[in-house]
Amino acid sequence: MQAEVRYTSEIKTVPFGDGTILFENLTPILTPKEREQRRKEIEKRLFEVFSKYAKIRQNYSEKA
């Protein structure tokens, strides 16, 4: 069973037009090991996305 993730909350009120908007930012509370694992997974996925974009862009440049 996976442990329940706890979050810290940061709330900001920002003026917008004639009123205001309330923003709530929730950040998970992670151990350093969990934080490092998530960072690596995000980097891996971003690399995959940008690698695909770079290939598409390269193919487009070669055709032009």
CHARMM internal coordinates of N, CA and C (Angstrom, degrees):
IC EDIT
DIST 1 N 1 CA 1.4490
DIST 1 CA 1 C 1.5337
ANGL 1 N 1 CA 1 C 108.58
DIST 1 C 2 N 1.3031
ANGL 1 CA 1 C 2 N 115.80
DIHE 1 N 1 CA 1 C 2 N 138.51
DIST 2 N 2 CA 1.4520
ANGL 1 C 2 N 2 CA 121.49
DIHE 1 CA 1 C 2 N 2 CA -178.68
DIST 2 CA 2 C 1.5255
ANGL 2 N 2 CA 2 C 109.83
DIHE 1 C 2 N 2 CA 2 C -86.92
DIST 2 C 3 N 1.3368
ANGL 2 CA 2 C 3 N 116.03
DIHE 2 N 2 CA 2 C 3 N 139.80
DIST 3 N 3 CA 1.4603
ANGL 2 C 3 N 3 CA 120.70
DIHE 2 CA 2 C 3 N 3 CA 179.43
DIST 3 CA 3 C 1.5295
ANGL 3 N 3 CA 3 C 110.20
DIHE 2 C 3 N 3 CA 3 C -70.68
DIST 3 C 4 N 1.3061
ANGL 3 CA 3 C 4 N 115.67
DIHE 3 N 3 CA 3 C 4 N 148.67
DIST 4 N 4 CA 1.4579
ANGL 3 C 4 N 4 CA 120.90
DIHE 3 CA 3 C 4 N 4 CA 178.68
DIST 4 CA 4 C 1.5247
ANGL 4 N 4 CA 4 C 109.24
DIHE 3 C 4 N 4 CA 4 C -71.81
DIST 4 C 5 N 1.3215
ANGL 4 CA 4 C 5 N 116.63
DIHE 4 N 4 CA 4 C 5 N 131.49
DIST 5 N 5 CA 1.4601
ANGL 4 C 5 N 5 CA 121.75
DIHE 4 CA 4 C 5 N 5 CA -179.35
DIST 5 CA 5 C 1.5252
ANGL 5 N 5 CA 5 C 108.72
DIHE 4 C 5 N 5 CA 5 C -83.23
DIST 5 C 6 N 1.3368
ANGL 5 CA 5 C 6 N 115.58
DIHE 5 N 5 CA 5 C 6 N 131.72
DIST 6 N 6 CA 1.4661
ANGL 5 C 6 N 6 CA 120.46
DIHE 5 CA 5 C 6 N 6 CA 176.05
DIST 6 CA 6 C 1.5200
ANGL 6 N 6 CA 6 C 108.51
DIHE 5 C 6 N 6 CA 6 C -99.50
DIST 6 C 7 N 1.3304
ANGL 6 CA 6 C 7 N 116.40
DIHE 6 N 6 CA 6 C 7 N 155.96
DIST 7 N 7 CA 1.4507
ANGL 6 C 7 N 7 CA 122.17
DIHE 6 CA 6 C 7 N 7 CA -176.16
DIST 7 CA 7 C 1.5216
ANGL 7 N 7 CA 7 C 111.12
DIHE 6 C 7 N 7 CA 7 C -130.54
DIST 7 C 8 N 1.3354
ANGL 7 CA 7 C 8 N 115.50
DIHE 7 N 7 CA 7 C 8 N 150.10
DIST 8 N 8 CA 1.4562
ANGL 7 C 8 N 8 CA 120.44
DIHE 7 CA 7 C 8 N 8 CA 167.57
DIST 8 CA 8 C 1.5233
ANGL 8 N 8 CA 8 C 106.13
DIHE 7 C 8 N 8 CA 8 C -96.84
DIST 8 C 9 N 1.3060
ANGL 8 CA 8 C 9 N 116.47
DIHE 8 N 8 CA 8 C 9 N 148.52
DIST 9 N 9 CA 1.4559
ANGL 8 C 9 N 9 CA 121.71
DIHE 8 CA 8 C 9 N 9 CA -176.77
DIST 9 CA 9 C 1.5215
ANGL 9 N 9 CA 9 C 110.57
DIHE 8 C 9 N 9 CA 9 C -118.67
DIST 9 C 10 N 1.3364
ANGL 9 CA 9 C 10 N 115.39
DIHE 9 N 9 CA 9 C 10 N 133.94
DIST 10 N 10 CA 1.4627
ANGL 9 C 10 N 10 CA 121.55
DIHE 9 CA 9 C 10 N 10 CA 174.91
DIST 10 CA 10 C 1.5288
ANGL 10 N 10 CA 10 C 106.60
DIHE 9 C 10 N 10 CA 10 C -125.59
DIST 10 C 11 N 1.3218
ANGL 10 CA 10 C 11 N 117.04
DIHE 10 N 10 CA 10 C 11 N 121.80
DIST 11 N 11 CA 1.4579
ANGL 10 C 11 N 11 CA 121.36
DIHE 10 CA 10 C 11 N 11 CA -176.80
DIST 11 CA 11 C 1.5277
ANGL 11 N 11 CA 11 C 109.18
DIHE 10 C 11 N 11 CA 11 C -115.59
DIST 11 C 12 N 1.3408
ANGL 11 CA 11 C 12 N 114.95
DIHE 11 N 11 CA 11 C 12 N 131.54
DIST 12 N 12 CA 1.4611
ANGL 11 C 12 N 12 CA 120.99
DIHE 11 CA 11 C 12 N 12 CA 178.35
DIST 12 CA 12 C 1.5257
ANGL 12 N 12 CA 12 C 109.14
DIHE 11 C 12 N 12 CA 12 C -131.06
DIST 12 C 13 N 1.3129
ANGL 12 CA 12 C 13 N 115.62
DIHE 12 N 12 CA 12 C 13 N 142.68
DIST 13 N 13 CA 1.4537
ANGL 12 C 13 N 13 CA 121.97
DIHE 12 CA 12 C 13 N 13 CA 174.13
DIST 13 CA 13 C 1.5237
ANGL 13 N 13 CA 13 C 107.53
DIHE 12 C 13 N 13 CA 13 C -109.39
DIST 13 C 14 N 1.3415
ANGL 13 CA 13 C 14 N 116.20
DIHE 13 N 13 CA 13 C 14 N 125.98
DIST 14 N 14 CA 1.4562
ANGL 13 C 14 N 14 CA 121.82
DIHE 13 CA 13 C 14 N 14 CA -174.64
DIST 14 CA 14 C 1.5238
ANGL 14 N 14 CA 14 C 108.88
DIHE 13 C 14 N 14 CA 14 C -121.87
DIST 14 C 15 N 1.3507
ANGL 14 CA 14 C 15 N 117.16
DIHE 14 N 14 CA 14 C 15 N 131.61
DIST 15 N 15 CA 1.4653
ANGL 14 C 15 N 15 CA 118.59
DIHE 14 CA 14 C 15 N 15 CA 177.15
DIST 15 CA 15 C 1.5315
ANGL 15 N 15 CA 15 C 110.65
DIHE 14 C 15 N 15 CA 15 C -66.37
DIST 15 C 16 N 1.3238
ANGL 15 CA 15 C 16 N 115.97
DIHE 15 N 15 CA 15 C 16 N 140.38
DIST 16 N 16 CA 1.4569
ANGL 15 C 16 N 16 CA 121.47
DIHE 15 CA 15 C 16 N 16 CA -179.62
DIST 16 CA 16 C 1.5156
ANGL 16 N 16 CA 16 C 108.24
DIHE 15 C 16 N 16 CA 16 C -149.84
DIST 16 C 17 N 1.3173
ANGL 16 CA 16 C 17 N 116.23
DIHE 16 N 16 CA 16 C 17 N 114.30
DIST 17 N 17 CA 1.4626
ANGL 16 C 17 N 17 CA 120.25
DIHE 16 CA 16 C 17 N 17 CA -179.10
DIST 17 CA 17 C 1.5163
ANGL 17 N 17 CA 17 C 110.54
DIHE 16 C 17 N 17 CA 17 C 59.14
DIST 17 C 18 N 1.3347
ANGL 17 CA 17 C 18 N 117.04
DIHE 17 N 17 CA 17 C 18 N -126.15
DIST 18 N 18 CA 1.4608
ANGL 17 C 18 N 18 CA 121.98
DIHE 17 CA 17 C 18 N 18 CA 179.49
DIST 18 CA 18 C 1.5291
ANGL 18 N 18 CA 18 C 112.87
DIHE 17 C 18 N 18 CA 18 C -89.23
DIST 18 C 19 N 1.3187
ANGL 18 CA 18 C 19 N 117.70
DIHE 18 N 18 CA 18 C 19 N -2.84
DIST 19 N 19 CA 1.4663
ANGL 18 C 19 N 19 CA 120.47
DIHE 18 CA 18 C 19 N 19 CA -176.63
DIST 19 CA 19 C 1.5187
ANGL 19 N 19 CA 19 C 111.78
DIHE 18 C 19 N 19 CA 19 C -132.29
DIST 19 C 20 N 1.3032
ANGL 19 CA 19 C 20 N 115.06
DIHE 19 N 19 CA 19 C 20 N -150.94
DIST 20 N 20 CA 1.4583
ANGL 19 C 20 N 20 CA 121.25
DIHE 19 CA 19 C 20 N 20 CA 178.95
DIST 20 CA 20 C 1.5263
ANGL 20 N 20 CA 20 C 109.76
DIHE 19 C 20 N 20 CA 20 C -137.93
DIST 20 C 21 N 1.3219
ANGL 20 CA 20 C 21 N 114.72
DIHE 20 N 20 CA 20 C 21 N 159.41
DIST 21 N 21 CA 1.4638
ANGL 20 C 21 N 21 CA 121.70
DIHE 20 CA 20 C 21 N 21 CA 176.09
DIST 21 CA 21 C 1.5198
ANGL 21 N 21 CA 21 C 107.14
DIHE 20 C 21 N 21 CA 21 C -120.78
DIST 21 C 22 N 1.3166
ANGL 21 CA 21 C 22 N 116.41
DIHE 21 N 21 CA 21 C 22 N 137.92
DIST 22 N 22 CA 1.4557
ANGL 21 C 22 N 22 CA 122.30
DIHE 21 CA 21 C 22 N 22 CA 178.46
DIST 22 CA 22 C 1.5307
ANGL 22 N 22 CA 22 C 108.58
DIHE 21 C 22 N 22 CA 22 C -100.92
DIST 22 C 23 N 1.3369
ANGL 22 CA 22 C 23 N 116.53
DIHE 22 N 22 CA 22 C 23 N 121.76
DIST 23 N 23 CA 1.4589
ANGL 22 C 23 N 23 CA 122.28
DIHE 22 CA 22 C 23 N 23 CA 177.40
DIST 23 CA 23 C 1.5176
ANGL 23 N 23 CA 23 C 109.12
DIHE 22 C 23 N 23 CA 23 C -108.01
DIST 23 C 24 N 1.3347
ANGL 23 CA 23 C 24 N 116.60
DIHE 23 N 23 CA 23 C 24 N 134.01
DIST 24 N 24 CA 1.4507
ANGL 23 C 24 N 24 CA 121.01
DIHE 23 CA 23 C 24 N 24 CA 174.34
DIST 24 CA 24 C 1.5261
ANGL 24 N 24 CA 24 C 107.88
DIHE 23 C 24 N 24 CA 24 C -122.81
DIST 24 C 25 N 1.3158
ANGL 24 CA 24 C 25 N 116.12
DIHE 24 N 24 CA 24 C 25 N 119.25
DIST 25 N 25 CA 1.4494
ANGL 24 C 25 N 25 CA 122.13
DIHE 24 CA 24 C 25 N 25 CA 178.77
DIST 25 CA 25 C 1.5235
ANGL 25 N 25 CA 25 C 108.23
DIHE 24 C 25 N 25 CA 25 C -104.03
DIST 25 C 26 N 1.3399
ANGL 25 CA 25 C 26 N 116.66
DIHE 25 N 25 CA 25 C 26 N 119.89
DIST 26 N 26 CA 1.4533
ANGL 25 C 26 N 26 CA 121.83
DIHE 25 CA 25 C 26 N 26 CA 178.05
DIST 26 CA 26 C 1.5291
ANGL 26 N 26 CA 26 C 108.38
DIHE 25 C 26 N 26 CA 26 C -104.72
DIST 26 C 27 N 1.3204
ANGL 26 CA 26 C 27 N 116.69
DIHE 26 N 26 CA 26 C 27 N 126.09
DIST 27 N 27 CA 1.4610
ANGL 26 C 27 N 27 CA 122.81
DIHE 26 CA 26 C 27 N 27 CA 179.62
DIST 27 CA 27 C 1.5230
ANGL 27 N 27 CA 27 C 108.42
DIHE 26 C 27 N 27 CA 27 C -119.12
DIST 27 C 28 N 1.3460
ANGL 27 CA 27 C 28 N 116.96
DIHE 27 N 27 CA 27 C 28 N 126.36
DIST 28 N 28 CA 1.4646
ANGL 27 C 28 N 28 CA 118.49
DIHE 27 CA 27 C 28 N 28 CA -179.77
DIST 28 CA 28 C 1.5255
ANGL 28 N 28 CA 28 C 111.36
DIHE 27 C 28 N 28 CA 28 C -67.68
DIST 28 C 29 N 1.3154
ANGL 28 CA 28 C 29 N 115.74
DIHE 28 N 28 CA 28 C 29 N 144.39
DIST 29 N 29 CA 1.4620
ANGL 28 C 29 N 29 CA 121.94
DIHE 28 CA 28 C 29 N 29 CA 175.12
DIST 29 CA 29 C 1.5241
ANGL 29 N 29 CA 29 C 106.33
DIHE 28 C 29 N 29 CA 29 C -92.46
DIST 29 C 30 N 1.3324
ANGL 29 CA 29 C 30 N 116.47
DIHE 29 N 29 CA 29 C 30 N 110.50
DIST 30 N 30 CA 1.4566
ANGL 29 C 30 N 30 CA 121.88
DIHE 29 CA 29 C 30 N 30 CA -175.56
DIST 30 CA 30 C 1.5252
ANGL 30 N 30 CA 30 C 111.01
DIHE 29 C 30 N 30 CA 30 C -122.21
DIST 30 C 31 N 1.3170
ANGL 30 CA 30 C 31 N 115.08
DIHE 30 N 30 CA 30 C 31 N 154.50
DIST 31 N 31 CA 1.4596
ANGL 30 C 31 N 31 CA 119.39
DIHE 30 CA 30 C 31 N 31 CA 172.52
DIST 31 CA 31 C 1.5292
ANGL 31 N 31 CA 31 C 107.24
DIHE 30 C 31 N 31 CA 31 C -74.00
DIST 31 C 32 N 1.3140
ANGL 31 CA 31 C 32 N 117.87
DIHE 31 N 31 CA 31 C 32 N 160.12
DIST 32 N 32 CA 1.4732
ANGL 31 C 32 N 32 CA 119.57
DIHE 31 CA 31 C 32 N 32 CA 178.16
DIST 32 CA 32 C 1.5354
ANGL 32 N 32 CA 32 C 112.78
DIHE 31 C 32 N 32 CA 32 C -55.33
DIST 32 C 33 N 1.3257
ANGL 32 CA 32 C 33 N 117.43
DIHE 32 N 32 CA 32 C 33 N -37.22
DIST 33 N 33 CA 1.4660
ANGL 32 C 33 N 33 CA 120.87
DIHE 32 CA 32 C 33 N 33 CA 178.98
DIST 33 CA 33 C 1.5338
ANGL 33 N 33 CA 33 C 111.01
DIHE 32 C 33 N 33 CA 33 C -65.63
DIST 33 C 34 N 1.3384
ANGL 33 CA 33 C 34 N 116.96
DIHE 33 N 33 CA 33 C 34 N -44.95
DIST 34 N 34 CA 1.4678
ANGL 33 C 34 N 34 CA 121.11
DIHE 33 CA 33 C 34 N 34 CA 178.26
DIST 34 CA 34 C 1.5279
ANGL 34 N 34 CA 34 C 110.94
DIHE 33 C 34 N 34 CA 34 C -63.73
DIST 34 C 35 N 1.3215
ANGL 34 CA 34 C 35 N 116.60
DIHE 34 N 34 CA 34 C 35 N -41.00
DIST 35 N 35 CA 1.4644
ANGL 34 C 35 N 35 CA 121.72
DIHE 34 CA 34 C 35 N 35 CA 179.43
DIST 35 CA 35 C 1.5337
ANGL 35 N 35 CA 35 C 110.12
DIHE 34 C 35 N 35 CA 35 C -61.28
DIST 35 C 36 N 1.3202
ANGL 35 CA 35 C 36 N 117.11
DIHE 35 N 35 CA 35 C 36 N -43.43
DIST 36 N 36 CA 1.4611
ANGL 35 C 36 N 36 CA 121.90
DIHE 35 CA 35 C 36 N 36 CA 179.28
DIST 36 CA 36 C 1.5270
ANGL 36 N 36 CA 36 C 111.03
DIHE 35 C 36 N 36 CA 36 C -65.37
DIST 36 C 37 N 1.3313
ANGL 36 CA 36 C 37 N 117.60
DIHE 36 N 36 CA 36 C 37 N -40.91
DIST 37 N 37 CA 1.4629
ANGL 36 C 37 N 37 CA 121.13
DIHE 36 CA 36 C 37 N 37 CA 178.15
DIST 37 CA 37 C 1.5308
ANGL 37 N 37 CA 37 C 110.75
DIHE 36 C 37 N 37 CA 37 C -62.34
DIST 37 C 38 N 1.3141
ANGL 37 CA 37 C 38 N 116.91
DIHE 37 N 37 CA 37 C 38 N -44.18
DIST 38 N 38 CA 1.4708
ANGL 37 C 38 N 38 CA 120.19
DIHE 37 CA 37 C 38 N 38 CA 179.22
DIST 38 CA 38 C 1.5209
ANGL 38 N 38 CA 38 C 111.45
DIHE 37 C 38 N 38 CA 38 C -65.54
DIST 38 C 39 N 1.3348
ANGL 38 CA 38 C 39 N 116.37
DIHE 38 N 38 CA 38 C 39 N -40.52
DIST 39 N 39 CA 1.4712
ANGL 38 C 39 N 39 CA 120.36
DIHE 38 CA 38 C 39 N 39 CA 178.98
DIST 39 CA 39 C 1.5266
ANGL 39 N 39 CA 39 C 110.42
DIHE 38 C 39 N 39 CA 39 C -60.90
DIST 39 C 40 N 1.3283
ANGL 39 CA 39 C 40 N 117.53
DIHE 39 N 39 CA 39 C 40 N -44.01
DIST 40 N 40 CA 1.4633
ANGL 39 C 40 N 40 CA 121.42
DIHE 39 CA 39 C 40 N 40 CA 179.46
DIST 40 CA 40 C 1.5211
ANGL 40 N 40 CA 40 C 111.41
DIHE 39 C 40 N 40 CA 40 C -63.79
DIST 40 C 41 N 1.3408
ANGL 40 CA 40 C 41 N 117.03
DIHE 40 N 40 CA 40 C 41 N -41.17
DIST 41 N 41 CA 1.4603
ANGL 40 C 41 N 41 CA 120.56
DIHE 40 CA 40 C 41 N 41 CA 179.55
DIST 41 CA 41 C 1.5387
ANGL 41 N 41 CA 41 C 110.56
DIHE 40 C 41 N 41 CA 41 C -65.24
DIST 41 C 42 N 1.3079
ANGL 41 CA 41 C 42 N 117.39
DIHE 41 N 41 CA 41 C 42 N -41.15
DIST 42 N 42 CA 1.4676
ANGL 41 C 42 N 42 CA 120.94
DIHE 41 CA 41 C 42 N 42 CA 177.92
DIST 42 CA 42 C 1.5196
ANGL 42 N 42 CA 42 C 110.23
DIHE 41 C 42 N 42 CA 42 C -63.53
DIST 42 C 43 N 1.3353
ANGL 42 CA 42 C 43 N 117.62
DIHE 42 N 42 CA 42 C 43 N -45.23
DIST 43 N 43 CA 1.4596
ANGL 42 C 43 N 43 CA 121.03
DIHE 42 CA 42 C 43 N 43 CA 178.51
DIST 43 CA 43 C 1.5252
ANGL 43 N 43 CA 43 C 111.11
DIHE 42 C 43 N 43 CA 43 C -59.56
DIST 43 C 44 N 1.3316
ANGL 43 CA 43 C 44 N 116.74
DIHE 43 N 43 CA 43 C 44 N -42.69
DIST 44 N 44 CA 1.4610
ANGL 43 C 44 N 44 CA 121.54
DIHE 43 CA 43 C 44 N 44 CA -179.77
DIST 44 CA 44 C 1.5284
ANGL 44 N 44 CA 44 C 110.87
DIHE 43 C 44 N 44 CA 44 C -60.91
DIST 44 C 45 N 1.3301
ANGL 44 CA 44 C 45 N 115.65
DIHE 44 N 44 CA 44 C 45 N -47.42
DIST 45 N 45 CA 1.4674
ANGL 44 C 45 N 45 CA 119.44
DIHE 44 CA 44 C 45 N 45 CA -178.54
DIST 45 CA 45 C 1.5267
ANGL 45 N 45 CA 45 C 111.62
DIHE 44 C 45 N 45 CA 45 C -67.65
DIST 45 C 46 N 1.3229
ANGL 45 CA 45 C 46 N 117.81
DIHE 45 N 45 CA 45 C 46 N -39.51
DIST 46 N 46 CA 1.4671
ANGL 45 C 46 N 46 CA 120.27
DIHE 45 CA 45 C 46 N 46 CA 176.98
DIST 46 CA 46 C 1.5233
ANGL 46 N 46 CA 46 C 110.65
DIHE 45 C 46 N 46 CA 46 C -62.83
DIST 46 C 47 N 1.3319
ANGL 46 CA 46 C 47 N 117.06
DIHE 46 N 46 CA 46 C 47 N -41.09
DIST 47 N 47 CA 1.4599
ANGL 46 C 47 N 47 CA 120.67
DIHE 46 CA 46 C 47 N 47 CA 177.84
DIST 47 CA 47 C 1.5240
ANGL 47 N 47 CA 47 C 110.51
DIHE 46 C 47 N 47 CA 47 C -60.04
DIST 47 C 48 N 1.3411
ANGL 47 CA 47 C 48 N 116.95
DIHE 47 N 47 CA 47 C 48 N -43.29
DIST 48 N 48 CA 1.4619
ANGL 47 C 48 N 48 CA 120.53
DIHE 47 CA 47 C 48 N 48 CA 178.53
DIST 48 CA 48 C 1.5213
ANGL 48 N 48 CA 48 C 111.55
DIHE 47 C 48 N 48 CA 48 C -60.53
DIST 48 C 49 N 1.3213
ANGL 48 CA 48 C 49 N 116.75
DIHE 48 N 48 CA 48 C 49 N -44.42
DIST 49 N 49 CA 1.4666
ANGL 48 C 49 N 49 CA 120.95
DIHE 48 CA 48 C 49 N 49 CA -179.15
DIST 49 CA 49 C 1.5232
ANGL 49 N 49 CA 49 C 110.75
DIHE 48 C 49 N 49 CA 49 C -64.59
DIST 49 C 50 N 1.3310
ANGL 49 CA 49 C 50 N 116.75
DIHE 49 N 49 CA 49 C 50 N -49.79
DIST 50 N 50 CA 1.4568
ANGL 49 C 50 N 50 CA 119.32
DIHE 49 CA 49 C 50 N 50 CA -176.53
DIST 50 CA 50 C 1.5158
ANGL 50 N 50 CA 50 C 112.36
DIHE 49 C 50 N 50 CA 50 C -71.17
DIST 50 C 51 N 1.3271
ANGL 50 CA 50 C 51 N 118.21
DIHE 50 N 50 CA 50 C 51 N -27.73
DIST 51 N 51 CA 1.4635
ANGL 50 C 51 N 51 CA 120.57
DIHE 50 CA 50 C 51 N 51 CA 175.08
DIST 51 CA 51 C 1.5260
ANGL 51 N 51 CA 51 C 110.18
DIHE 50 C 51 N 51 CA 51 C -64.44
DIST 51 C 52 N 1.3287
ANGL 51 CA 51 C 52 N 116.60
DIHE 51 N 51 CA 51 C 52 N -43.16
DIST 52 N 52 CA 1.4652
ANGL 51 C 52 N 52 CA 120.17
DIHE 51 CA 51 C 52 N 52 CA 177.43
DIST 52 CA 52 C 1.5151
ANGL 52 N 52 CA 52 C 110.61
DIHE 51 C 52 N 52 CA 52 C -62.80
DIST 52 C 53 N 1.3376
ANGL 52 CA 52 C 53 N 117.51
DIHE 52 N 52 CA 52 C 53 N -42.50
DIST 53 N 53 CA 1.4562
ANGL 52 C 53 N 53 CA 121.68
DIHE 52 CA 52 C 53 N 53 CA 179.72
DIST 53 CA 53 C 1.5238
ANGL 53 N 53 CA 53 C 110.29
DIHE 52 C 53 N 53 CA 53 C -63.15
DIST 53 C 54 N 1.3381
ANGL 53 CA 53 C 54 N 117.24
DIHE 53 N 53 CA 53 C 54 N -42.03
DIST 54 N 54 CA 1.4629
ANGL 53 C 54 N 54 CA 121.07
DIHE 53 CA 53 C 54 N 54 CA -179.42
DIST 54 CA 54 C 1.5226
ANGL 54 N 54 CA 54 C 110.66
DIHE 53 C 54 N 54 CA 54 C -63.51
DIST 54 C 55 N 1.3429
ANGL 54 CA 54 C 55 N 118.18
DIHE 54 N 54 CA 54 C 55 N -39.38
DIST 55 N 55 CA 1.4596
ANGL 54 C 55 N 55 CA 121.43
DIHE 54 CA 54 C 55 N 55 CA 178.29
DIST 55 CA 55 C 1.5167
ANGL 55 N 55 CA 55 C 110.93
DIHE 54 C 55 N 55 CA 55 C -64.61
DIST 55 C 56 N 1.3237
ANGL 55 CA 55 C 56 N 117.07
DIHE 55 N 55 CA 55 C 56 N -43.63
DIST 56 N 56 CA 1.4687
ANGL 55 C 56 N 56 CA 121.22
DIHE 55 CA 55 C 56 N 56 CA 179.23
DIST 56 CA 56 C 1.5178
ANGL 56 N 56 CA 56 C 109.59
DIHE 55 C 56 N 56 CA 56 C -63.00
DIST 56 C 57 N 1.3175
ANGL 56 CA 56 C 57 N 116.74
DIHE 56 N 56 CA 56 C 57 N -43.88
DIST 57 N 57 CA 1.4644
ANGL 56 C 57 N 57 CA 120.97
DIHE 56 CA 56 C 57 N 57 CA -179.37
DIST 57 CA 57 C 1.5232
ANGL 57 N 57 CA 57 C 110.66
DIHE 56 C 57 N 57 CA 57 C -65.36
DIST 57 C 58 N 1.3306
ANGL 57 CA 57 C 58 N 117.55
DIHE 57 N 57 CA 57 C 58 N -39.78
DIST 58 N 58 CA 1.4506
ANGL 57 C 58 N 58 CA 121.32
DIHE 57 CA 57 C 58 N 58 CA 179.27
DIST 58 CA 58 C 1.5338
ANGL 58 N 58 CA 58 C 110.10
DIHE 57 C 58 N 58 CA 58 C -64.37
DIST 58 C 59 N 1.3303
ANGL 58 CA 58 C 59 N 116.78
DIHE 58 N 58 CA 58 C 59 N -44.43
DIST 59 N 59 CA 1.4655
ANGL 58 C 59 N 59 CA 120.45
DIHE 58 CA 58 C 59 N 59 CA 178.35
DIST 59 CA 59 C 1.5237
ANGL 59 N 59 CA 59 C 111.11
DIHE 58 C 59 N 59 CA 59 C -62.13
DIST 59 C 60 N 1.3105
ANGL 59 CA 59 C 60 N 118.04
DIHE 59 N 59 CA 59 C 60 N -38.42
DIST 60 N 60 CA 1.4572
ANGL 59 C 60 N 60 CA 122.22
DIHE 59 CA 59 C 60 N 60 CA 178.76
DIST 60 CA 60 C 1.5194
ANGL 60 N 60 CA 60 C 110.57
DIHE 59 C 60 N 60 CA 60 C -65.49
DIST 60 C 61 N 1.3453
ANGL 60 CA 60 C 61 N 116.90
DIHE 60 N 60 CA 60 C 61 N -41.72
DIST 61 N 61 CA 1.4678
ANGL 60 C 61 N 61 CA 121.30
DIHE 60 CA 60 C 61 N 61 CA -179.77
DIST 61 CA 61 C 1.5291
ANGL 61 N 61 CA 61 C 111.00
DIHE 60 C 61 N 61 CA 61 C -66.08
DIST 61 C 62 N 1.3268
ANGL 61 CA 61 C 62 N 117.15
DIHE 61 N 61 CA 61 C 62 N -37.45
DIST 62 N 62 CA 1.4597
ANGL 61 C 62 N 62 CA 120.42
DIHE 61 CA 61 C 62 N 62 CA 179.86
DIST 62 CA 62 C 1.5175
ANGL 62 N 62 CA 62 C 112.39
DIHE 61 C 62 N 62 CA 62 C -66.83
DIST 62 C 63 N 1.3433
ANGL 62 CA 62 C 63 N 116.78
DIHE 62 N 62 CA 62 C 63 N -31.17
DIST 63 N 63 CA 1.4649
ANGL 62 C 63 N 63 CA 120.85
DIHE 62 CA 62 C 63 N 63 CA -179.61
DIST 63 CA 63 C 1.5250
ANGL 63 N 63 CA 63 C 112.04
DIHE 62 C 63 N 63 CA 63 C -78.32
DIST 63 C 64 N 1.3106
ANGL 63 CA 63 C 64 N 117.56
DIHE 63 N 63 CA 63 C 64 N -24.37
DIST 64 N 64 CA 1.4673
ANGL 63 C 64 N 64 CA 121.54
DIHE 63 CA 63 C 64 N 64 CA -175.77
DIST 64 CA 64 C 1.5038
ANGL 64 N 64 CA 64 C 112.15
DIHE 63 C 64 N 64 CA 64 C -77.32
END
COOR INIT
IC SEED 1 N 1 CA 1 C
IC BUILD
